[in-house]
Amino acid sequence: MDKIDVKKVRKELFQAPIGAFKTIEVPAMQFVMIDGQGDPNTARAFKDAVEWLYSVSYGMKFAAKAALGKDYVVPPLEGLWWADDPESFVARRKAEWRWTMMIMAPDFIDRDFFEAAVRKAAGKLGAAPASLRLEPYAEGLSLQTLHIGSYDDEGPILAKLYHEVMPAQGLTRNGHHHEIYLSDARRTEPAKLRTLLRQPVRPAS
């Protein structure tokens, strides 16, 4: 049985140049999602959200393999980030951050698979976060780059995006700052972390 790997099936969504932004069109996809706020390095809610996302995602994966004969690689962890003041990302004022952590689910995963996986995860993790859900998310036209290095070093490239790249192309924000974590932060040196940085955009005028 061949595993479906979304990073290969939709590889244009998981590739970008280092230090420069490319334009992509991001289709609607469904995700398991959890909302929260605060510093991801210290907020317990962030750690719990990631644990829940992986537990539910792997539960759906194994159930689909048994019921449908379809296997897939669980996609990377992703995060939507925003704040009342967007400059808080450039300045790395993490306590002000709001986030939605999420993991993509294939189209053949339906609500029955999701709800069963949530019930199974609850047996180990307790009550599910109130915001835990499976829902579609669409971004459309976006700018994307690959960042290699610590998450704390993203500030300059985001400043370049917001203050140089987007104004030069006559674009403005059309959604939350989006990060896709291609490396496992638990096993990778900060200097070698690979993170896709994506910003949905629209014409400014």
N, C-alpha and C positions, 0 to 999 in steps of 0.2 A: 504494500500500500504506500503510494507516494504521499508525502506530506505537502500540503498547500502552504507556501511561504509567501505572505503578502509582500514582503520586501523584494521578492523576485517577480511576482505577478504584477505589482504596481511599482516597479523599481524607480520610476520617474519621481515618485513621492518621497523616496528615501535616499536621493542623491542630490548633491549640491556642491558647488565650488567652495574652496576654503577662502574666506576673506572677501568674497564677492557675492552678490545676490543675483539669483536667477528667477525668472518669472515662471510660475507653474499654475495650472488649473486643478484645483483639488475638488474631487467629486464628493457627493454626500456619502458618508459611511456610518455604520453604527458602532457605538462604543459603550462599554461598561464605564460608568462615570461616578465620581464622588466629589463633592464640593468641600472647601474648607478655607481657612485663612490663617496667616501668621508665618513666622520664619520656618521654612521646611527643615532646617537643621535642628530645631528645638521643639517644634509643635508636636505633641503626641498625636494629634488628629491626623497629621501628615503621615506618620509612620503607620498608623492604623489603616488609613485609606489605602496605602500601597499594599499592605498585607491583604486586605479585603479584595482588592482588584485582582491580585494574582490568584488568590484562593478561588474566587468565582470564575475567573478565566480558565484556569486549569480544570475546574469542575465541568465547565461547559465543553471543553476540548475532549475530555475522556468520555463524557456522555454521548457526544456526537459521534465519536469513533465507534462506540458500542452500538448505538441505535441506527446510524446512517452509513457506517462504514467509511466515513470521511475523517481524515486526520489532518491536522494543521499545526504549524508552529505558532505558539502564542506570540503575537506581535509585541513590539517594544512598548514600554511605558511611555506615556505622553502627558504633557501638562499644559493647560491653558492658564495664563497668568495675567492679572490686571490689578489696578489700584486706583484710588481716587485721583492720585497724581501720577501719570505715566512716567514721570522723571524718576520716581522711586526705584525703577528698575535700573536706570543708568547709575544712580547713586547707591544702589544695593541696600535700600532701607527695607529690609526683609520683613520687619514686623508689620508693615503696611500692606503687604501683599495678600491678595486673594487668589485662590487657585481652584481649578478643577483637574484632578488627576484622572487619567482614563487609559483604557486598553481597547484597541479595536477588536471587533468580533466579526467573523465572516458572515456573509449574507444568509447562509443556511442555518445559522443560530437564531432560533426564535425565542419568544418570551417563555415558553415552557421550559426550554433548556436553561434559560437564565434563572427563573424562579426556583427550579430544582437545585441549581448550583448554589443559590443563596441559602436555601434551607440547609443544605449539606454544610456549607461554610459556617453557618450559625451554630451548628453543633460543636464546632471547635472554637469559634471566635466570640460567641455570644450574640447579643442583639446587633443587627445590621445598622450601619449608619443611615440616618433618615434620608439622606440625599442619594443613596445608592440606587442606580437606575441603569437601564439599557435603552438608549435612544439614538436617533440619527443626529449627525452633526455635519453641516456643510460650510465650506469656507470659500470656494470659488477662487477667483484671481488672488494669488499670493506671491510674496517675495520670500525666498528661502536661501539660506547659506549654511555651510557646515563649519561649526566651531570645534576646534581641538584644544582642550585645556580645561582648567578649572571652571566650574560654573560661576565663580566669583570674578572671572576675567571676561565675562560677556559684556560688561558695561560699555567699553569703547566701541564694539561692533554694533551694539544697539543704538548708541549715540550717532554713529555714522548712518545707520539706516533711517532713523527718525529725522535727523537734521540735515542730511546731505542727499542720500539716495532717493528717498520718497519725494522730497520737494523738487529735486531735479527732474523727476519723471511725472510731476504733476499729480502725485498720488497722496491719499490720506488713509488712515486706519479704517478698516472695515471689519473689526473683530479683535479678539484678544491675542496678545503675544502667545505663540505656541512653540513648545519645545518637544522634541522627540529624542529620547535617550537611547542611543545606539550602543552604549557601553553599560556594563554592570558596575555601578559606582562602588559596590562592595568589594570588587575584585580588580579594579583598575586604578592606577595612579592618577591623581587629579590632572597632571600635565598631559595625560594620554586619553582623557575622556573625549568621546565623540558625540556631539549633540547637534542635531538639526535645529536651526532657529527659523521660525516661519512667522510671517505677518500677513494676514489677509488685508487686501487693499482695494480701493476704488478710486476713480478719478476725483480729484479735489474739487473740481467745478461742476 
